[in-house]
């Protein structure tokens, strides 16, 4: 019996998880899946964790649970520190691992565009821990506002500035606006939250800039109907923790700036510099292989592939990551049978965003639509993408309760303890 080849996958996001699943119990490969966390996180619903609509466990899936019945998949929770592409091994905080095929699917991190102040004072929302931190901050702000006596400080607390008018920023702005309208008057009957102001800042001419004209226009209309102040063609020059300075010369006092304005690739030491392009993405060919490296591939947000239809690279979307992972798994299976490799061609199945209750926009390849039907479509698609039946039911139940009551029961402040238990 031929020796199995080892496939090492770095990152358990959409791409890393999918290729590992597609190679389950394949006779030609042993799979090692490495991630810093022991769970897969469903990023499209991260904003609902931050706005206390869903619990983190609803959109998180333990990796070991996913691969309980996989005989050829091992999992290690660690950080990859270096890749040796000449001797085909990676170095981690728990040791080294050899590979025959290395799949880099580590995604992206928040891009502050080299502004240290923004990095220090703005709240990101790329991971579950960051979403929980933001949820705590939002809920604590309401408690602080209740006892604030200084009008200027109170307004700074109640000014929420969301930077970035993509799906994440738009969806979070809508969620906060609905919280102001439906929840705060019931939770805090002794406090007037009418001065709570939500700003959405976008550097491009429109919100949801990559989407259709109709979706751009309608999304901004929905946000403004909810009371969100939308400022397009607006960039943040600086933020010192108290004042947001804009490129227009305007200044906004705020204690709560949420950064959803851009991403940059996570780069691991050891990769040649000529493999890295703008946005810290790794240049790959049509098979997702990094040119010049033996058996090293990149998938998803971290991968940069030029094709005739996408001469500037593919959009950093879950759909791209899933399709690339599916094809690479198929090519590895073909390689084991000495069959020809297939090239990647992205099939755009559409994009969507929700702004609030019965308010959403959907772009399909040949047409787009907005409103109630788009909202139900958004909910259905996202429920189908959730991994486990249990999580689907939990999310559906939370959404159903919220729909009929305009409320949720998840506004619990859960702060980390400061003291640590000492161990020998």
FIVO-863149 format. One record per residue: residue in one letter; z, x, y of N, C-alpha, C in turn. Coordinates in steps of 0.05 Angstrom, whole numbers. Last residue first. Layout:
BEGIN
A;Z;X;Y;Z;X;Y;Z;X;Y $
...
***
This chain:
BEGIN
X;786;22;509;787;51;502;762;60;490 $
X;776;-20;565;774;-15;536;775;15;532 $
X;798;-67;613;795;-39;605;794;-37;574 $
X;764;-117;646;782;-111;623;777;-83;614 $
X;760;-118;716;748;-113;690;769;-107;669 $
X;757;-161;773;772;-143;756;758;-140;729 $
X;721;-197;795;722;-170;805;736;-151;786 $
X;677;-244;763;704;-234;769;702;-205;778 $
X;622;-279;794;632;-259;776;660;-250;783 $
X;624;-350;804;623;-323;814;633;-303;794 $
X;596;-408;805;605;-390;783;602;-361;792 $
X;600;-472;828;601;-444;837;612;-427;815 $
X;558;-523;809;583;-509;803;580;-480;812 $
X;524;-572;808;530;-556;831;557;-542;828 $
X;503;-608;772;503;-580;764;512;-562;787 $
X;488;-660;770;516;-655;766;521;-625;761 $
X;445;-692;819;449;-676;795;479;-669;793 $
X;404;-745;846;428;-728;845;427;-711;820 $
X;374;-791;845;371;-772;867;394;-754;869 $
X;375;-824;801;399;-822;817;396;-806;843 $
X;326;-820;776;337;-847;781;361;-846;800 $
X;316;-764;775;296;-783;785;308;-809;793 $
X;361;-743;750;356;-736;778;336;-756;790 $
X;353;-762;699;377;-770;714;373;-765;743 $
X;305;-735;687;306;-764;686;330;-774;703 $
X;319;-681;690;299;-692;708;300;-722;710 $
X;356;-678;648;364;-672;675;345;-684;696 $
X;322;-692;605;346;-709;611;355;-704;640 $
X;286;-650;606;276;-677;609;299;-696;617 $
X;320;-607;594;306;-608;620;297;-636;626 $
X;337;-621;542;356;-616;564;343;-619;591 $
X;287;-623;515;304;-647;518;324;-644;540 $
X;271;-569;518;254;-591;529;270;-616;534 $
X;312;-545;490;310;-540;519;292;-561;532 $
X;301;-565;438;327;-570;451;325;-567;481 $
X;251;-544;428;254;-573;431;280;-580;445 $
X;234;-484;464;248;-498;443;250;-528;449 $
X;198;-466;508;196;-457;481;209;-476;461 $
X;156;-501;555;183;-493;547;184;-488;517 $
X;107;-523;561;108;-494;560;136;-484;553 $
X;117;-578;566;103;-568;542;104;-538;539 $
X;141;-579;616;157;-586;593;143;-575;567 $
X;96;-567;648;119;-548;647;137;-554;623 $
X;64;-612;639;54;-586;632;78;-566;629 $
X;97;-654;660;89;-654;632;80;-626;623 $
X;104;-640;714;127;-642;697;119;-640;667 $
X;50;-643;732;65;-618;734;89;-618;715 $
X;39;-697;723;24;-676;708;39;-650;709 $
X;74;-720;759;78;-725;731;63;-705;714 $
X;48;-700;806;76;-694;800;83;-698;771 $
X;-2;-723;804;0;-693;803;29;-685;796 $
X;12;-776;811;-1;-768;786;1;-737;782 $
X;33;-774;864;49;-782;841;38;-772;815 $
X;-2;-719;896;14;-743;896;29;-748;870 $
X;-71;-698;884;-44;-695;895;-29;-721;891 $
X;-123;-659;853;-111;-684;861;-82;-679;869 $
X;-189;-630;842;-160;-628;848;-150;-655;856 $
X;-239;-605;796;-229;-623;817;-199;-618;821 $
X;-252;-565;761;-274;-580;774;-265;-599;795 $
X;-205;-537;744;-229;-523;749;-250;-538;765 $
X;-151;-567;784;-165;-562;759;-191;-549;764 $
X;-94;-566;820;-122;-557;821;-131;-552;793 $
X;-46;-609;846;-57;-597;821;-86;-590;826 $
X;16;-619;878;-13;-615;880;-22;-601;855 $
X;66;-670;891;56;-646;878;26;-643;883 $
X;116;-714;893;99;-699;912;91;-673;898 $
X;156;-741;867;130;-754;869;111;-740;889 $
X;201;-700;898;198;-723;882;172;-738;888 $
X;166;-639;916;189;-657;916;184;-680;898 $
X;126;-604;906;140;-601;932;165;-618;932 $
X;96;-564;856;110;-588;864;126;-584;889 $
X;32;-540;838;58;-535;851;70;-562;857 $
X;-19;-507;798;-5;-530;809;21;-522;822 $
X;-84;-492;769;-58;-484;781;-45;-509;794 $
X;-130;-479;714;-120;-493;738;-93;-482;747 $
X;-151;-449;675;-145;-477;668;-133;-493;691 $
X;-197;-401;671;-179;-413;690;-175;-442;684 $
X;-201;-353;626;-209;-381;629;-189;-394;647 $
X;-221;-286;628;-201;-306;635;-213;-333;639 $
X;-240;-247;576;-252;-264;598;-232;-286;604 $
X;-240;-186;543;-225;-207;556;-241;-221;577 $
X;-278;-173;483;-270;-167;511;-257;-191;523 $
X;-260;-156;415;-271;-174;435;-261;-167;463 $
X;-279;-108;365;-261;-117;386;-275;-137;405 $
X;-299;-118;296;-304;-110;324;-284;-122;343 $
X;-256;-98;241;-274;-117;254;-277;-109;283 $
X;-219;-73;207;-244;-59;216;-265;-78;226 $
X;-172;-98;202;-193;-106;183;-220;-93;189 $
X;-143;-79;244;-132;-75;218;-152;-81;196 $
X;-174;-99;286;-174;-71;281;-163;-64;253 $
X;-160;-153;285;-187;-145;278;-189;-116;271 $
X;-107;-148;302;-112;-159;276;-140;-151;266 $
X;-118;-130;353;-103;-113;335;-106;-122;306 $
X;-145;-174;374;-159;-149;371;-145;-129;352 $
X;-104;-212;374;-128;-217;357;-143;-191;353 $
X;-71;-188;412;-61;-193;385;-84;-197;366 $
X;-105;-192;456;-98;-165;446;-87;-168;417 $
X;-109;-248;463;-133;-232;456;-125;-205;444 $
X;-56;-261;477;-69;-274;453;-93;-257;444 $
X;-49;-231;523;-33;-226;500;-46;-237;475 $
X;-86;-257;557;-89;-228;551;-73;-221;526 $
X;-63;-308;560;-90;-304;548;-95;-275;541 $
X;-14;-297;584;-15;-310;557;-42;-305;544 $
X;-30;-276;634;-13;-261;615;-15;-271;587 $
X;-57;-320;656;-71;-295;651;-56;-278;631 $
X;-15;-357;660;-39;-363;644;-54;-338;637 $
X;20;-335;697;28;-337;669;4;-341;651 $
X;-12;-291;744;-3;-318;735;4;-317;706 $
X;-39;-259;788;-15;-252;772;-1;-279;765 $
X;-110;-259;781;-85;-268;794;-61;-263;776 $
X;-146;-198;766;-138;-225;761;-113;-233;776 $
X;-189;-158;808;-167;-162;790;-160;-191;787 $
X;-233;-161;840;-209;-150;852;-185;-154;834 $
X;-272;-186;810;-277;-158;818;-253;-145;831 $
X;-277;-230;769;-253;-222;783;-255;-192;791 $
X;-326;-235;745;-315;-259;757;-290;-253;774 $
X;-334;-182;725;-353;-194;744;-342;-219;759 $
X;-268;-151;729;-290;-163;714;-310;-175;734 $
X;-215;-106;726;-237;-116;742;-259;-127;723 $
X;-147;-110;718;-172;-109;704;-194;-121;722 $
X;-84;-88;715;-105;-92;735;-132;-88;721 $
X;-19;-111;695;-46;-101;688;-66;-108;710 $
X;28;-135;707;26;-106;711;-2;-95;707 $
X;22;-188;692;23;-181;721;20;-151;726 $
X;-12;-176;630;2;-193;649;1;-183;678 $
X;-8;-112;597;-14;-140;598;0;-154;621 $
X;-35;-51;573;-19;-65;593;-28;-94;594 $
X;-31;0;521;-43;-24;533;-24;-35;555 $
X;-48;57;485;-30;46;506;-45;23;520 $
X;-79;90;450;-63;67;440;-44;55;459 $
X;-81;143;491;-85;136;463;-67;113;455 $
X;-113;140;554;-88;141;538;-93;130;510 $
X;-161;131;578;-151;159;577;-126;162;561 $
X;-146;66;603;-166;87;598;-153;115;598 $
X;-107;21;572;-107;40;594;-125;63;587 $
X;-135;-40;549;-126;-13;543;-128;4;568 $
X;-156;-91;553;-128;-86;563;-118;-59;556 $
X;-208;-91;544;-192;-95;520;-162;-92;527 $
X;-232;-77;591;-235;-105;583;-220;-112;557 $
X;-181;-31;616;-209;-40;611;-209;-68;600 $
X;-133;-24;670;-141;-28;642;-170;-35;640 $
X;-86;5;712;-115;-1;709;-122;-2;679 $
X;-27;-26;731;-39;-6;713;-68;-14;708 $
X;0;-32;798;-11;-43;773;-26;-22;757 $
X;21;-23;848;34;-10;825;25;-23;799 $
X;-10;-41;889;10;-60;878;24;-49;853 $
X;-66;-2;868;-50;-16;889;-33;-37;876 $
X;-57;34;806;-72;26;830;-54;11;849 $
X;-51;85;758;-36;66;775;-53;60;800 $
X;-73;125;731;-73;99;718;-63;77;736 $
X;-64;171;758;-91;160;761;-94;133;746 $
X;-14;187;743;-17;174;768;-44;160;771 $
X;7;173;675;-9;189;694;-14;173;720 $
X;74;157;659;46;148;661;31;164;681 $
X;125;175;667;109;187;646;80;178;645 $
X;166;119;685;160;148;686;143;157;662 $
X;140;55;698;157;72;681;147;101;683 $
X;141;6;748;128;29;737;148;46;721 $
X;128;-59;762;150;-42;752;136;-18;738 $
X;89;-78;820;92;-73;791;116;-55;785 $
X;111;-127;867;99;-100;861;106;-93;832 $
X;102;-186;906;112;-171;883;98;-144;881 $
X;124;-230;960;106;-212;946;119;-198;923 $
X;159;-268;982;134;-261;996;116;-242;982 $
X;208;-291;981;189;-298;960;161;-291;968 $
X;273;-286;999;248;-271;999;231;-278;975 $
X;312;-321;1043;304;-320;1015;276;-308;1014 $
X;367;-315;1084;338;-309;1082;331;-305;1053 $
X;418;-337;1115;406;-342;1089;376;-339;1090 $
X;437;-334;1165;453;-319;1145;440;-322;1117 $
X;399;-329;1225;402;-340;1198;420;-322;1181 $
X;361;-340;1282;388;-332;1271;391;-345;1244 $
X;298;-318;1295;313;-340;1283;340;-329;1273 $
X;251;-303;1346;274;-294;1330;290;-319;1320 $
X;183;-287;1362;205;-306;1358;227;-294;1341 $
X;142;-252;1359;162;-248;1379;185;-266;1377 $
X;110;-257;1316;102;-273;1339;121;-268;1363 $
X;133;-231;1275;112;-217;1289;102;-232;1314 $
X;205;-241;1279;178;-248;1270;157;-232;1286 $
X;269;-226;1256;249;-220;1277;221;-224;1266 $
X;327;-259;1243;300;-254;1232;281;-250;1255 $
X;394;-238;1245;371;-247;1260;345;-239;1246 $
X;430;-222;1205;437;-242;1224;413;-254;1238 $
X;409;-184;1173;431;-200;1162;439;-222;1180 $
X;365;-164;1199;389;-147;1199;414;-162;1187 $
X;298;-159;1189;321;-177;1186;346;-160;1182 $
X;230;-156;1213;255;-144;1206;276;-166;1203 $
X;181;-183;1213;182;-154;1220;207;-141;1211 $
X;148;-230;1176;175;-220;1184;174;-190;1189 $
X;92;-267;1201;104;-246;1185;131;-239;1195 $
X;49;-322;1201;74;-311;1211;86;-291;1192 $
X;11;-358;1188;3;-335;1204;27;-321;1216 $
X;56;-416;1193;35;-400;1180;26;-377;1199 $
X;114;-447;1185;101;-429;1204;82;-411;1189 $
X;145;-508;1179;126;-490;1166;113;-473;1188 $
X;205;-537;1170;189;-525;1192;171;-503;1179 $
X;215;-596;1133;213;-567;1133;195;-558;1156 $
X;216;-651;1129;232;-639;1150;231;-608;1151 $
X;183;-677;1095;211;-673;1086;228;-659;1107 $
X;136;-672;1122;148;-699;1119;177;-697;1110 $
X;127;-618;1114;134;-627;1141;146;-655;1140 $
X;114;-619;1059;137;-604;1068;146;-614;1096 $
X;67;-651;1059;91;-659;1044;116;-646;1055 $
X;33;-618;1090;40;-645;1099;65;-655;1085 $
X;29;-574;1057;41;-571;1083;50;-598;1094 $
X;2;-598;1014;28;-586;1009;43;-582;1036 $
X;-46;-615;1037;-27;-635;1028;1;-623;1024 $
X;-72;-566;1049;-66;-586;1070;-44;-605;1062 $
X;-75;-543;997;-63;-529;1020;-53;-549;1041 $
X;-104;-581;969;-77;-575;961;-62;-561;983 $
X;-154;-579;997;-138;-604;996;-109;-599;989 $
X;-170;-527;988;-164;-535;1015;-147;-561;1015 $
X;-137;-498;929;-159;-512;943;-150;-521;971 $
X;-99;-435;930;-107;-461;919;-129;-475;937 $
X;-81;-389;954;-102;-386;934;-112;-413;924 $
X;-40;-410;992;-66;-399;1001;-87;-397;979 $
X;5;-443;999;-10;-443;974;-39;-433;979 $
X;-4;-453;1070;13;-452;1046;-5;-454;1022 $
X;-50;-413;1110;-42;-438;1097;-20;-432;1076 $
X;-62;-363;1132;-66;-387;1148;-55;-413;1136 $
X;-6;-319;1112;-34;-329;1111;-37;-354;1128 $
X;49;-313;1116;31;-295;1131;2;-304;1132 $
X;97;-363;1125;75;-353;1109;56;-337;1126 $
X;161;-391;1121;143;-372;1135;122;-361;1116 $
X;198;-446;1129;180;-434;1110;160;-417;1125 $
X;264;-466;1144;239;-454;1154;223;-442;1130 $
X;307;-518;1150;293;-501;1130;267;-492;1142 $
X;370;-532;1176;341;-528;1182;329;-509;1161 $
X;421;-575;1189;411;-557;1168;380;-556;1172 $
X;439;-614;1223;429;-589;1235;418;-569;1215 $
X;460;-653;1191;434;-658;1203;422;-633;1216 $
X;507;-654;1164;489;-632;1158;461;-637;1170 $
X;571;-669;1180;543;-675;1188;525;-651;1183 $
X;622;-685;1135;608;-664;1150;579;-673;1156 $
X;646;-720;1101;660;-714;1126;647;-692;1142 $
X;616;-724;1056;615;-747;1075;629;-741;1101 $
X;588;-686;1018;604;-678;1042;603;-701;1062 $
X;559;-710;977;579;-689;971;598;-683;994 $
X;526;-745;1006;545;-756;986;567;-736;979 $
X;497;-712;1040;512;-734;1051;532;-746;1032 $
X;473;-676;1001;495;-667;1019;510;-690;1032 $
X;433;-706;973;457;-697;960;480;-690;980 $
X;387;-722;1002;398;-739;981;426;-732;972 $
X;373;-684;1043;369;-713;1047;386;-730;1028 $
X;384;-633;1022;395;-641;1049;394;-672;1052 $
X;354;-635;976;383;-632;974;396;-641;1000 $
X;303;-637;997;313;-660;983;343;-659;979 $
X;302;-585;1018;299;-608;1036;309;-634;1023 $
X;306;-555;972;328;-553;992;326;-577;1011 $
X;257;-568;948;282;-574;934;305;-574;954 $
X;219;-548;985;220;-577;979;247;-585;966 $
X;231;-494;981;234;-507;1007;236;-537;1003 $
X;216;-484;928;244;-481;936;249;-495;963 $
X;161;-493;930;178;-510;913;207;-508;920 $
X;144;-454;967;139;-482;972;158;-500;956 $
X;159;-406;941;170;-413;967;167;-443;973 $
X;129;-410;893;158;-407;892;170;-416;919 $
X;74;-416;910;87;-437;895;118;-434;896 $
X;76;-385;976;64;-390;950;80;-411;936 $
X;96;-370;1026;87;-397;1023;71;-402;997 $
X;149;-333;1048;129;-334;1027;121;-363;1021 $
X;215;-339;1060;192;-322;1067;173;-322;1044 $
X;258;-385;1086;244;-377;1061;218;-363;1069 $
X;317;-392;1116;291;-381;1121;279;-372;1094 $
X;362;-439;1137;351;-426;1113;323;-418;1118 $
X;413;-448;1178;385;-441;1180;377;-426;1154 $
X;468;-453;1174;451;-476;1166;421;-471;1169 $
X;489;-405;1193;494;-413;1166;474;-434;1156 $
X;473;-411;1246;463;-388;1230;466;-393;1200 $
X;504;-454;1261;475;-457;1260;462;-435;1244 $
X;555;-431;1258;548;-454;1241;518;-457;1238 $
X;553;-394;1298;555;-384;1271;548;-406;1251 $
X;551;-430;1341;529;-410;1337;529;-400;1308 $
X;598;-460;1336;572;-473;1335;550;-454;1329 $
X;655;-448;1298;637;-436;1319;609;-447;1315 $
X;680;-469;1254;686;-481;1281;667;-471;1303 $
X;671;-484;1187;662;-467;1209;667;-482;1236 $
X;681;-513;1142;704;-502;1156;697;-486;1181 $
X;631;-526;1123;651;-547;1125;674;-539;1142 $
X;604;-479;1115;597;-495;1138;618;-517;1144 $
X;626;-461;1067;633;-447;1092;627;-464;1116 $
X;602;-498;1033;631;-498;1035;640;-484;1061 $
X;548;-484;1040;557;-511;1047;587;-513;1050 $
X;550;-431;1021;543;-437;1049;552;-464;1057 $
X;559;-438;967;581;-427;983;575;-432;1013 $
X;508;-456;951;531;-474;949;555;-465;966 $
X;477;-410;962;471;-436;975;495;-454;974 $
X;503;-371;930;501;-368;959;496;-394;973 $
X;495;-392;879;522;-388;889;522;-386;920 $
X;438;-388;878;451;-414;876;480;-412;887 $
X;432;-332;881;423;-349;903;435;-377;902 $
X;454;-318;831;466;-307;856;457;-324;880 $
X;418;-344;798;446;-352;798;460;-343;823 $
X;372;-314;809;372;-343;815;401;-354;816 $
X;388;-264;791;383;-268;819;383;-297;827 $
X;393;-275;735;416;-266;751;412;-270;781 $
X;337;-289;725;359;-309;722;384;-300;738 $
X;292;-262;776;306;-262;750;327;-283;749 $
X;273;-267;827;254;-260;805;266;-262;778 $
X;289;-276;881;292;-296;861;271;-291;838 $
X;329;-245;935;306;-248;918;310;-270;897 $
X;353;-251;1000;358;-258;972;332;-261;956 $
X;362;-196;1046;348;-220;1037;354;-225;1008 $
X;389;-147;1055;401;-172;1065;387;-198;1055 $
X;363;-102;1032;392;-104;1033;403;-131;1038 $
X;309;-112;1039;319;-107;1012;350;-110;1011 $
X;307;-114;1094;301;-138;1078;312;-136;1050 $
X;320;-61;1106;337;-83;1115;333;-108;1099 $
X;277;-32;1085;303;-29;1072;322;-52;1081 $
X;214;-45;1071;233;-52;1092;261;-52;1079 $
X;172;-38;1035;186;-14;1046;205;-20;1069 $
X;160;-89;1017;141;-75;1035;155;-53;1050 $
X;188;-113;979;199;-116;1006;182;-100;1026 $
X;173;-146;922;162;-126;940;172;-132;969 $
X;207;-155;860;203;-163;888;193;-140;906 $
X;167;-136;803;192;-140;817;186;-148;846 $
X;129;-153;744;132;-143;771;161;-149;781 $
X;117;-134;675;115;-151;698;120;-137;724 $
X;116;-106;628;142;-107;642;140;-122;669 $
X;86;-93;582;85;-120;593;111;-125;610 $
X;52;-49;546;69;-49;570;65;-77;583 $
X;50;-30;481;42;-51;498;62;-53;522 $
X;25;20;439;46;14;459;35;-8;478 $
X;18;38;373;6;22;395;29;14;414 $
X;50;73;348;22;76;344;6;61;365 $
X;111;105;370;93;82;369;65;91;360 $
X;181;120;367;153;127;364;136;102;363 $
X;235;122;410;221;106;391;192;114;390 $
X;302;147;426;272;148;427;260;132;405 $
X;360;116;458;346;135;440;316;134;444 $
X;382;83;494;395;84;467;380;102;448 $
X;352;85;539;380;91;542;395;92;515 $
X;290;115;515;306;93;526;335;102;529 $
X;225;140;512;253;146;514;268;123;527 $
X;171;134;465;184;126;490;213;134;489 $
X;113;171;441;140;160;438;151;152;466 $
X;65;204;436;67;176;427;96;167;421 $
X;54;252;457;66;252;431;73;224;421 $
X;30;236;505;17;257;489;28;257;460 $
X;60;199;531;35;190;521;20;211;504 $
X;122;183;535;108;208;529;82;200;515 $
X;157;149;583;137;146;563;123;173;559 $
X;225;132;600;202;150;601;183;144;578 $
X;262;91;598;264;110;620;239;128;622 $
X;276;24;585;257;46;579;257;65;603 $
X;338;-3;567;319;3;589;302;27;581 $
X;351;-53;517;354;-27;530;334;-24;553 $
X;355;-83;460;362;-89;488;369;-63;501 $
X;307;-93;411;327;-74;422;330;-81;452 $
X;286;-123;351;291;-126;380;312;-105;388 $
X;231;-127;305;258;-118;312;261;-120;342 $
X;192;-161;259;198;-158;287;227;-150;291 $
X;181;-174;207;170;-149;217;175;-144;246 $
X;202;-223;195;211;-200;179;201;-173;190 $
X;225;-275;231;204;-255;231;214;-230;217 $
X;262;-313;238;248;-314;213;225;-293;211 $
X;281;-304;290;300;-305;267;285;-302;240 $
X;258;-299;340;247;-284;318;265;-283;294 $
X;287;-333;374;258;-337;372;247;-323;347 $
X;338;-310;370;334;-337;360;304;-342;355 $
X;331;-263;397;337;-262;368;334;-289;355 $
X;323;-280;450;301;-268;435;306;-268;404 $
X;342;-342;477;351;-317;464;329;-306;446 $
X;315;-366;535;312;-368;506;320;-342;493 $
X;324;-407;592;327;-381;579;328;-385;549 $
X;328;-455;617;302;-441;620;304;-412;608 $
X;379;-472;607;356;-491;602;330;-477;602 $
X;414;-434;624;409;-436;595;385;-454;589 $
X;419;-445;679;404;-422;670;396;-423;640 $
X;410;-515;694;427;-493;686;410;-470;676 $
X;378;-544;750;378;-538;721;398;-515;717 $
X;390;-551;803;379;-574;789;379;-569;758 $
X;406;-511;839;426;-526;823;416;-551;810 $
X;368;-478;860;375;-502;876;394;-521;860 $
X;362;-440;821;372;-432;847;381;-456;864 $
X;339;-470;781;365;-458;777;378;-451;803 $
X;291;-481;806;309;-504;800;337;-494;792 $
X;266;-433;809;275;-444;834;294;-468;829 $
X;250;-424;757;272;-409;767;284;-421;793 $
X;207;-445;731;229;-463;738;253;-449;749 $
X;172;-402;722;163;-424;739;185;-444;747 $
X;201;-366;685;201;-362;714;192;-386;731 $
X;240;-368;635;216;-384;643;215;-385;673 $
X;258;-310;599;264;-328;621;238;-342;631 $
X;287;-289;539;262;-294;554;268;-314;575 $
X;342;-244;528;330;-271;530;303;-269;544 $
X;371;-199;534;368;-209;506;356;-237;506 $
X;341;-151;578;357;-175;573;352;-184;544 $
X;306;-109;576;333;-104;588;352;-127;583 $
X;270;-102;514;274;-114;540;302;-107;550 $
X;224;-92;462;245;-80;479;246;-95;506 $
X;205;-101;397;205;-114;423;229;-104;439 $
X;166;-74;349;191;-70;362;189;-81;391 $
X;134;-90;288;136;-95;317;164;-89;327 $
X;88;-66;242;117;-70;248;119;-71;279 $
X;28;-90;212;43;-81;235;73;-86;233 $
X;-1;-112;171;-9;-86;179;9;-74;201 $
X;16;-164;158;21;-143;139;15;-115;148 $
X;54;-202;204;28;-190;198;31;-166;180 $
X;101;-227;220;96;-224;191;67;-215;185 $
X;76;-238;284;98;-243;265;87;-243;237 $
X;40;-232;324;40;-212;303;62;-215;283 $
X;50;-273;360;24;-273;346;23;-253;323 $
X;99;-256;381;98;-280;364;72;-281;348 $
X;83;-212;411;102;-208;389;101;-232;370 $
X;50;-237;448;38;-219;429;56;-214;405 $
X;90;-269;475;67;-281;461;55;-262;441 $
X;125;-232;498;135;-251;478;112;-263;462 $
X;91;-206;534;105;-191;513;114;-210;490 $
X;74;-248;568;55;-233;553;69;-219;529 $
X;122;-270;590;102;-287;577;84;-271;559 $
X;170;-218;573;160;-240;590;139;-256;575 $
X;195;-174;551;194;-200;536;188;-223;554 $
X;179;-106;546;179;-130;563;176;-155;547 $
X;140;-68;508;161;-65;529;159;-90;547 $
X;129;-61;441;124;-78;464;147;-76;483 $
X;99;-22;393;123;-24;410;115;-40;435 $
X;79;-24;328;72;-34;355;97;-37;371 $
X;62;19;277;84;9;294;73;1;321 $
X;29;4;216;29;17;242;51;3;259 $
X;49;14;148;46;-3;171;46;13;197 $
X;11;47;98;34;47;116;29;29;140 $
X;-18;12;44;-21;28;68;4;25;85 $
X;0;17;-24;0;0;0;0;18;25 $
***
